[in-house]
Amino acid sequence: MQPMWRVAFEVPEALVPVFADMVEPHVDAVSTFELQEGGQWLIECTSYNEPDTTRIGMKLAVLAAAHGIAEPQLTKEPLAPIDWVTQTYLSFPPIEAGRFFIHGSHHKKPVPKGKMGLQIEAAMAFGSGEHATTQGCLRAISELAAKGGIRNALDMGCGSGILAFALAKLARIPVIGVDIDELSIEIATENAELNRVDKLVKLYAANGYAAEAVRRHGKFDLIVANILARPLAKMSPDLRRYLQPGGTAILSGLLHRQEPLVINAHRAQGLRLVKRYRLGDWSTLVLKG
């Protein structure tokens, strides 16, 4: 199993946002932690591929000089492979989000009254419901589906399939799910059968909106994308192209401070923000075309 990588460095509290923004394009995830009250913070990054620390180090040095601080010491190390299946069972208690009750096969108790059950075996696919971004999307889906008027939907970057299944079960509409990771699609396909939505949800391994199934389908009433801020911004023209006039987009995978990046990119495409959900440090945005 290919290891993930960890890259970390420390900066003063006031400079955390600017240094986090600098390193974000070079890794897959960025987290920040306070080490001293009012003092140093740790910026910790993880990446599926070995990051280019030479390039990161050069940018780090330039940014440090620009802000008059000593160049932070950059560390890089591989992370030990994780048995994600075991970890999922150990760390995945049932979760309630919106109208949904998300659980794994290890949960044997009945679904609470008034909730709709979603059984998700995430394994190595992203999206078992525990993350604030997924919960924000599920809340938005619950409210949107209650209003009606959605005839079809696209789950872009579907991971384990949780958002696609939520839409299919709640709104009883056809949903296309796309993910670049073939393993995620395999897992999502199994999950679709577990949740008895395999007739409504069609899943494809492809690179974003280049998926043949997306091009063939045309425009969607609803597009949901829970990925990362910069990919969301970059894909905004494609989202506009495949969203019905007056359609809705639910976007997540971004921190509060990244909202302007995503909102401005979609505003340039003629979309407007109508609602936001904030859970912890994470945001979910609802936009209309």
VOPAGU-2260 file (C-alpha; in pm, 1 decimal, decimal comma):
REM VOPAGU-2260
SITE   aa  ch    i         X         Y         Z
SITE  MET   A    0       0,0       0,0       0,0
SITE  GLN   A    1     140,5     340,3    -104,2
SITE  PRO   A    2     204,5     562,1     201,7
SITE  MET   A    3      62,0     907,8     246,6
SITE  TRP   A    4     296,7    1195,6     327,6
SITE  ARG   A    5     303,9    1453,7     604,4
SITE  VAL   A    6     455,3    1799,9     567,3
SITE  ALA   A    7     463,4    2042,3     860,6
SITE  PHE   A    8     606,0    2375,7     975,9
SITE  GLU   A    9     536,3    2640,7    1239,6
SITE  VAL   A   10     444,9    3008,2    1195,6
SITE  PRO   A   11     315,1    3292,2    1417,1
SITE  GLU   A   12     -61,7    3300,7    1470,7
SITE  ALA   A   13    -116,1    3614,7    1261,6
SITE  LEU   A   14      43,3    3454,1     955,5
SITE  VAL   A   15    -141,4    3120,3     962,4
SITE  PRO   A   16    -394,5    3208,1     685,7
SITE  VAL   A   17    -136,7    3335,9     436,9
SITE  PHE   A   18     101,3    3040,1     485,4
SITE  ALA   A   19    -184,3    2788,8     475,6
SITE  ASP   A   20    -303,8    2939,1     145,8
SITE  MET   A   21      49,7    2918,5       8,6
SITE  VAL   A   22      95,4    2547,0      75,6
SITE  GLU   A   23    -259,8    2434,5      -4,7
SITE  PRO   A   24    -215,0    2390,4    -384,4
SITE  HIS   A   25      77,1    2151,9    -327,1
SITE  VAL   A   26     -93,6    1902,5     -92,6
SITE  ASP   A   27    -430,5    1731,8     -47,9
SITE  ALA   A   28    -528,2    1861,9     295,4
SITE  VAL   A   29    -415,2    2136,3     534,6
SITE  SER   A   30    -482,0    2152,8     909,8
SITE  THR   A   31    -374,6    2416,1    1162,2
SITE  PHE   A   32    -315,8    2373,8    1535,9
SITE  GLU   A   33    -240,6    2624,1    1811,4
SITE  LEU   A   34      83,1    2539,1    1993,7
SITE  GLN   A   35     101,4    2844,3    2220,3
SITE  GLU   A   36    -176,9    3084,0    2305,1
SITE  GLY   A   37    -108,9    3395,3    2101,3
SITE  GLY   A   38     215,4    3239,6    1974,1
SITE  GLN   A   39     324,9    2971,0    1730,5
SITE  TRP   A   40      84,3    2755,3    1528,1
SITE  LEU   A   41     153,1    2426,6    1350,8
SITE  ILE   A   42      53,8    2398,3     985,9
SITE  GLU   A   43      26,1    2027,5     907,7
SITE  CYS   A   44     -36,6    1895,2     557,6
SITE  THR   A   45    -109,5    1551,2     416,7
SITE  SER   A   46     -68,7    1433,4      60,8
SITE  TYR   A   47    -142,8    1113,2    -129,1
SITE  ASN   A   48     164,6    1169,2    -346,6
SITE  GLU   A   49     510,7    1271,5    -229,8
SITE  PRO   A   50     501,4    1652,2    -215,8
SITE  ASP   A   51     764,0    1870,1    -381,7
SITE  THR   A   52     925,7    2010,8     -67,9
SITE  THR   A   53    1191,2    2191,3    -269,4
SITE  ARG   A   54     924,4    2404,0    -433,0
SITE  ILE   A   55     731,5    2444,2    -108,4
SITE  GLY   A   56    1053,0    2539,9      72,8
SITE  MET   A   57    1133,6    2810,4    -182,7
SITE  LYS   A   58     789,1    2964,6    -145,0
SITE  LEU   A   59     816,6    2933,9     231,4
SITE  ALA   A   60    1145,3    3126,1     229,5
SITE  VAL   A   61    1009,7    3404,0       7,2
SITE  LEU   A   62     694,4    3442,3     216,4
SITE  ALA   A   63     890,8    3443,6     542,3
SITE  ALA   A   64    1123,6    3713,9     412,1
SITE  ALA   A   65     827,7    3920,0     292,7
SITE  HIS   A   66     677,9    3912,3     643,0
SITE  GLY   A   67    1005,4    3966,0     826,7
SITE  ILE   A   68    1023,8    3633,1    1010,1
SITE  ALA   A   69    1283,8    3357,7    1016,7
SITE  GLU   A   70    1230,2    3086,3     757,1
SITE  PRO   A   71    1020,8    2808,5     920,4
SITE  GLN   A   72    1177,1    2463,8     940,1
SITE  LEU   A   73     999,6    2232,4     699,3
SITE  THR   A   74     964,0    1862,5     781,1
SITE  LYS   A   75     846,0    1582,9     554,1
SITE  GLU   A   76     779,1    1219,5     640,7
SITE  PRO   A   77     583,6     923,2     506,8
SITE  LEU   A   78     286,2     810,7     712,1
SITE  ALA   A   79     238,8     445,8     796,0
SITE  PRO   A   80     -34,1     271,3     591,2
SITE  ILE   A   81    -366,4     253,9     773,2
SITE  ASP   A   82    -620,3     -26,5     772,3
SITE  TRP   A   83    -905,0     204,4     677,3
SITE  VAL   A   84   -1171,7     -63,4     708,2
SITE  THR   A   85   -1083,2    -131,9    1073,2
SITE  GLN   A   86   -1044,6     237,3    1146,9
SITE  THR   A   87   -1385,4     308,1     996,6
SITE  TYR   A   88   -1556,1      55,8    1223,5
SITE  LEU   A   89   -1373,7     185,5    1530,3
SITE  SER   A   90   -1435,0     553,6    1463,4
SITE  PHE   A   91   -1772,4     555,1    1287,2
SITE  PRO   A   92   -2057,1     580,1    1535,8
SITE  PRO   A   93   -2405,6     645,9    1393,4
SITE  ILE   A   94   -2459,8    1007,2    1286,3
SITE  GLU   A   95   -2772,9    1216,2    1245,8
SITE  ALA   A   96   -2761,4    1489,5     981,0
SITE  GLY   A   97   -3072,2    1660,9     852,1
SITE  ARG   A   98   -3333,8    1392,7     792,6
SITE  PHE   A   99   -3073,9    1116,8     775,9
SITE  PHE   A  100   -2937,3     857,4    1015,3
SITE  ILE   A  101   -2602,8     729,7     879,7
SITE  HIS   A  102   -2461,1     404,9    1009,6
SITE  GLY   A  103   -2238,9     112,1     919,8
SITE  SER   A  104   -2328,3    -255,7     916,6
SITE  HIS   A  105   -2184,8    -286,4    1268,2
SITE  HIS   A  106   -2476,0     -79,5    1404,0
SITE  LYS   A  107   -2760,6    -319,1    1478,9
SITE  LYS   A  108   -3017,4     -94,6    1648,5
SITE  PRO   A  109   -3325,8      37,2    1462,3
SITE  VAL   A  110   -3319,0     366,2    1274,7
SITE  PRO   A  111   -3472,2     637,4    1498,4
SITE  LYS   A  112   -3831,4     729,7    1426,5
SITE  GLY   A  113   -3863,4    1009,0    1173,1
SITE  LYS   A  114   -3516,4     952,3    1026,4
SITE  MET   A  115   -3417,7     795,8     695,2
SITE  GLY   A  116   -3144,5     533,4     726,5
SITE  LEU   A  117   -2832,1     533,5     510,9
SITE  GLN   A  118   -2597,0     238,7     548,9
SITE  ILE   A  119   -2249,3     339,2     438,8
SITE  GLU   A  120   -1945,1     114,4     431,0
SITE  ALA   A  121   -1683,8     378,1     350,3
SITE  ALA   A  122   -1374,5     153,5     354,9
SITE  MET   A  123   -1116,0     349,9     153,9
SITE  ALA   A  124   -1365,1     587,6     -10,4
SITE  PHE   A  125   -1416,7     938,3     123,4
SITE  GLY   A  126   -1751,5    1004,5     285,4
SITE  SER   A  127   -1892,4     805,2     577,4
SITE  GLY   A  128   -2090,3    1102,5     708,3
SITE  GLU   A  129   -1875,1    1195,4    1006,9
SITE  HIS   A  130   -1709,2    1498,9     848,3
SITE  ALA   A  131   -1868,0    1842,4     889,5
SITE  THR   A  132   -1866,7    1897,8     512,9
SITE  THR   A  133   -2074,5    1584,2     450,7
SITE  GLN   A  134   -2311,3    1674,4     733,0
SITE  GLY   A  135   -2351,2    2025,5     591,5
SITE  CYS   A  136   -2439,1    1881,7     250,4
SITE  LEU   A  137   -2691,2    1642,0     405,5
SITE  ARG   A  138   -2860,3    1929,1     588,3
SITE  ALA   A  139   -2880,2    2127,8     266,8
SITE  ILE   A  140   -3017,7    1826,1      77,3
SITE  SER   A  141   -3281,0    1768,0     347,9
SITE  GLU   A  142   -3408,0    2124,8     321,9
SITE  LEU   A  143   -3393,3    2136,6     -56,3
SITE  ALA   A  144   -3569,8    1804,0    -108,8
SITE  ALA   A  145   -3849,8    1912,8     124,0
SITE  LYS   A  146   -3928,6    2199,4    -114,8
SITE  GLY   A  147   -3955,1    1962,4    -414,1
SITE  GLY   A  148   -3903,5    2052,9    -777,9
SITE  ILE   A  149   -3579,0    1855,6    -827,8
SITE  ARG   A  150   -3601,9    1609,5   -1116,3
SITE  ASN   A  151   -3238,3    1496,3   -1146,0
SITE  ALA   A  152   -2902,4    1552,9    -980,0
SITE  LEU   A  153   -2527,8    1514,5   -1017,4
SITE  ASP   A  154   -2294,6    1422,8    -730,3
SITE  MET   A  155   -1952,5    1541,1    -846,5
SITE  GLY   A  156   -1672,2    1368,7    -653,7
SITE  CYS   A  157   -1915,7    1120,8    -501,6
SITE  GLY   A  158   -1669,7     917,2    -288,0
SITE  SER   A  159   -1864,6     651,7     -98,6
SITE  GLY   A  160   -2186,5     772,2    -263,1
SITE  ILE   A  161   -2353,1     904,0      52,4
SITE  LEU   A  162   -2485,9    1228,3     -98,0
SITE  ALA   A  163   -2612,2    1059,2    -414,0
SITE  PHE   A  164   -2798,0     800,1    -205,0
SITE  ALA   A  165   -2945,7    1067,1      19,8
SITE  LEU   A  166   -3087,9    1246,5    -282,6
SITE  ALA   A  167   -3220,0     929,5    -440,9
SITE  LYS   A  168   -3388,2     806,1    -121,6
SITE  LEU   A  169   -3535,1    1138,2     -15,5
SITE  ALA   A  170   -3637,8    1291,7    -348,5
SITE  ARG   A  171   -3681,1     965,5    -546,2
SITE  ILE   A  172   -3494,3    1112,7    -842,9
SITE  PRO   A  173   -3224,7     976,7   -1075,3
SITE  VAL   A  174   -2873,0    1073,4    -968,4
SITE  ILE   A  175   -2540,5    1045,8   -1150,9
SITE  GLY   A  176   -2232,0    1009,1    -932,1
SITE  VAL   A  177   -1879,2    1070,2   -1063,0
SITE  ASP   A  178   -1543,3    1018,2    -893,6
SITE  ILE   A  179   -1190,8    1010,6   -1032,8
SITE  ASP   A  180   -1101,3     719,2    -801,8
SITE  GLU   A  181   -1207,8     379,9    -939,2
SITE  LEU   A  182   -1195,9     219,4    -593,6
SITE  SER   A  183   -1443,8     477,7    -465,1
SITE  ILE   A  184   -1682,1     387,6    -745,2
SITE  GLU   A  185   -1652,7      17,4    -661,8
SITE  ILE   A  186   -1735,5      88,9    -297,8
SITE  ALA   A  187   -2016,1     329,9    -390,6
SITE  THR   A  188   -2168,4      67,9    -621,7
SITE  GLU   A  189   -2182,5    -179,7    -333,4
SITE  ASN   A  190   -2331,3      88,1    -107,9
SITE  ALA   A  191   -2598,0     168,4    -369,4
SITE  GLU   A  192   -2713,6    -193,6    -358,6
SITE  LEU   A  193   -2710,9    -194,3      24,1
SITE  ASN   A  194   -2938,7     109,2      23,5
SITE  ARG   A  195   -3157,6     -22,3    -261,0
SITE  VAL   A  196   -3103,0     281,4    -478,7
SITE  ASP   A  197   -2898,6     112,3    -751,2
SITE  LYS   A  198   -3188,1     161,0    -996,9
SITE  LEU   A  199   -3181,3     537,2    -939,6
SITE  VAL   A  200   -2808,9     604,3    -885,1
SITE  LYS   A  201   -2564,3     549,9   -1172,3
SITE  LEU   A  202   -2196,6     572,3   -1083,3
SITE  TYR   A  203   -1896,6     640,1   -1308,1
SITE  ALA   A  204   -1519,7     656,0   -1265,3
SITE  ALA   A  205   -1411,1     961,2   -1465,1
SITE  ASN   A  206   -1229,3    1292,4   -1444,0
SITE  GLY   A  207   -1493,8    1538,7   -1335,0
SITE  TYR   A  208   -1725,0    1693,1   -1591,7
SITE  ALA   A  209   -1534,2    1518,3   -1870,3
SITE  ALA   A  210   -1735,4    1205,1   -1784,6
SITE  GLU   A  211   -1920,5    1081,8   -2090,2
SITE  ALA   A  212   -2232,5    1018,2   -1881,6
SITE  VAL   A  213   -2238,5    1382,7   -1772,2
SITE  ARG   A  214   -2195,7    1515,7   -2124,9
SITE  ARG   A  215   -2460,8    1276,4   -2253,4
SITE  HIS   A  216   -2709,5    1375,2   -1983,9
SITE  GLY   A  217   -2686,5    1749,6   -2034,2
SITE  LYS   A  218   -2809,4    1988,1   -1766,3
SITE  PHE   A  219   -2901,5    1904,2   -1406,2
SITE  ASP   A  220   -3149,1    2062,9   -1165,8
SITE  LEU   A  221   -2905,1    2008,0    -878,3
SITE  ILE   A  222   -2527,5    1963,8    -862,4
SITE  VAL   A  223   -2361,9    1862,9    -535,7
SITE  ALA   A  224   -1983,6    1877,1    -502,0
SITE  ASN   A  225   -1805,6    1807,1    -173,7
SITE  ILE   A  226   -1440,1    1826,2    -275,1
SITE  LEU   A  227   -1188,6    2107,4    -200,0
SITE  ALA   A  228   -1199,7    2484,7    -239,0
SITE  ARG   A  229    -954,4    2528,3    -526,2
SITE  PRO   A  230   -1097,0    2246,1    -741,8
SITE  LEU   A  231   -1445,4    2387,8    -680,1
SITE  ALA   A  232   -1333,9    2729,8    -801,7
SITE  LYS   A  233   -1152,9    2582,2   -1101,8
SITE  MET   A  234   -1455,3    2373,4   -1202,0
SITE  SER   A  235   -1705,0    2660,4   -1173,6
SITE  PRO   A  236   -1735,3    2716,2   -1553,0
SITE  ASP   A  237   -1816,6    2346,8   -1601,6
SITE  LEU   A  238   -2071,2    2357,3   -1320,3
SITE  ARG   A  239   -2239,2    2654,3   -1487,0
SITE  ARG   A  240   -2240,3    2469,0   -1818,5
SITE  TYR   A  241   -2420,2    2166,4   -1675,7
SITE  LEU   A  242   -2656,3    2340,9   -1431,6
SITE  GLN   A  243   -3010,2    2414,3   -1546,2
SITE  PRO   A  244   -3104,8    2784,2   -1551,1
SITE  GLY   A  245   -3245,5    2846,1   -1204,9
SITE  GLY   A  246   -3083,0    2526,3   -1078,6
SITE  THR   A  247   -2911,7    2478,8    -743,9
SITE  ALA   A  248   -2553,7    2391,8    -647,7
SITE  ILE   A  249   -2448,2    2262,0    -305,6
SITE  LEU   A  250   -2073,5    2306,0    -257,9
SITE  SER   A  251   -1856,6    2196,3      33,0
SITE  GLY   A  252   -1508,8    2084,1     132,5
SITE  LEU   A  253   -1396,1    2435,6     220,3
SITE  LEU   A  254   -1297,0    2626,9     531,9
SITE  HIS   A  255   -1467,9    2952,5     633,9
SITE  ARG   A  256   -1170,9    3155,6     510,3
SITE  GLN   A  257   -1200,2    2990,1     167,0
SITE  GLU   A  258   -1560,0    3097,4     111,2
SITE  PRO   A  259   -1468,6    3412,6     -90,5
SITE  LEU   A  260   -1257,7    3207,0    -334,0
SITE  VAL   A  261   -1545,6    2969,8    -409,8
SITE  ILE   A  262   -1825,8    3227,5    -401,8
SITE  ASN   A  263   -1644,0    3475,0    -629,5
SITE  ALA   A  264   -1555,9    3203,5    -882,5
SITE  HIS   A  265   -1921,6    3101,9    -911,1
SITE  ARG   A  266   -2049,6    3459,4    -899,4
SITE  ALA   A  267   -1839,4    3520,5   -1210,7
SITE  GLN   A  268   -2042,1    3241,2   -1372,8
SITE  GLY   A  269   -2373,2    3405,2   -1284,7
SITE  LEU   A  270   -2454,8    3211,7    -965,9
SITE  ARG   A  271   -2554,4    3376,0    -638,0
SITE  LEU   A  272   -2518,6    3259,5    -279,5
SITE  VAL   A  273   -2854,7    3188,6    -113,1
SITE  LYS   A  274   -2749,9    3006,1     204,5
SITE  ARG   A  275   -2448,8    2882,4     396,8
SITE  TYR   A  276   -2409,6    2617,6     666,4
SITE  ARG   A  277   -2116,1    2635,4     905,8
SITE  LEU   A  278   -2015,2    2337,9    1117,7
SITE  GLY   A  279   -1692,0    2382,0    1310,8
SITE  ASP   A  280   -1433,7    2532,6    1075,5
SITE  TRP   A  281   -1610,5    2405,8     763,6
SITE  SER   A  282   -1863,3    2564,7     528,1
SITE  THR   A  283   -2130,5    2434,5     292,2
SITE  LEU   A  284   -2260,8    2681,8      34,9
SITE  VAL   A  285   -2592,7    2677,5    -151,0
SITE  LEU   A  286   -2596,1    2874,8    -475,2
SITE  LYS   A  287   -2859,6    2937,2    -741,8
SITE  GLY   A  288   -2806,3    2971,8   -1113,4
